[in-house]
């Protein structure tokens, strides 16, 4: 578990760095995005990963790594939107956005550590393609919850699904770094 924590931190540091650089370039323009728009961005990235995993020929010389990072960062943005709500104009500076980013990564890591304890790091024996499929399944669940105006009868909320997607993407990146 200690190795997982270190690997998790290494991955999230790379994602955080990219988030900061993009915030420096674009500001918090993403703050105007409604949750379904963020969900669709994550869906596009997950679909692209699945296509890259299934296609024998690639016409663009890229791998899945940037797409998994995108899933992580867009999911964090979605968690921030859930917390703060959508705005009409960008309203966060880099420091405020990074503070929220760090808060949500810490909460998501704590969830991973609790689940990892209970599941015994079962994900380490999984295939990256299976983690991709689980992300896609979570996305379809989120889309259904969004279509139901956020109401669920017995299921966890949208935030838990975004956190699971972050953790699955981080697990995939850890497995790909072996």
Beta strands, then each sheet from edge to edge (+ up, - down):
end
